[in-house]
Amino acid sequence: VELKIEIDARLLERAQEAGISIEKLAEAELRRALADLDPDLARYRGLSDEQKARLWGDENAEAIEAHKARIAEFGVFGEDFRSW
């Protein structure tokens, strides 16, 4: 999607010289702003990727265990079609 915005020319020049991607920066900041509005996403704000993964795993531990139990009982979907 294309978006037209006005930015101070010198500021933009400095950002480009520093190798800062305006597009990526804008997208990341929009994600942060929206996370503040969504209580389901707000808890991830400020966490590293590793911390986010750990939190997600903790929050979904019951479903993960149920999935493992289903695989243990019934096998992996499509396993009976494997030829190797």
N, C-alpha and C positions, 0 to 999 in steps of 0.2 A: 504494500500500500504506500502510496506517495503522500507525503505531508509537507506542506510549505510553512516554514517558520522563519522568523527574522532573528538573527543572532549578531551580536556585536562583532564586526569584521576582525578586529584585533584578537578578540577572545577565540574566535574560530580558527584564526591563523595559528595562535599559540597551541591550541588543542591538536591541530593537524601536525605541527612540528613535533609535538610530544608523542605522536602516534596514537592519539585517543580517537576511537571510532565514535563519532557523534551518534550514529544509528544504534550501536550496541549500548552506549551509555543511556540514550533516551529510553530504549526498551527495558533495560535493567531498572531504571528509575520508575518507569510506569508499573513494572511488576511489583516493586517495593510499595509504591503508593496504593496499588490495588490490594496488596496483602494486608495493609492497614485497615482496609474497609471490610475484608473478609475474615471473620474470626477463625475460620478453618485454616487459613493460610498465615495469619498473623503470628502464630506460635513458631513458625519457621524463620521469622525475620531475625537477622543478625547471626544465624547459625552457620557454621561451616558445612560444606557438603557432607563430610563425615558425620557431623552431629545431626544433620537432617536425616541421613540414612538410618542412623541409630534410632532416632525418635520415631521414624516411620516404621521401622522394624518392631519397636516396642508397642506402638499403637496397633499394629496389625498381627501381633504374635499369635493370637487365637486363630485367625483365618489362615495363617501360614501353617500352623500345626494341623488344622483340619485338612488343608490341602495335602500335606505330607501323609496324613493318615489315609486319605482317599487313594493316593498313589500306592501306598503300601498294600492296601486292600485290593485295588482294581488294576493297578499298573498305570503306565503312562498312556494317554490317549493316542491311539494309532499304533501302539506297540505291536499289535498282532499283524499289522501290514508290513512291518519291517522285513527286509530280505537279507539283512546282514547280521 
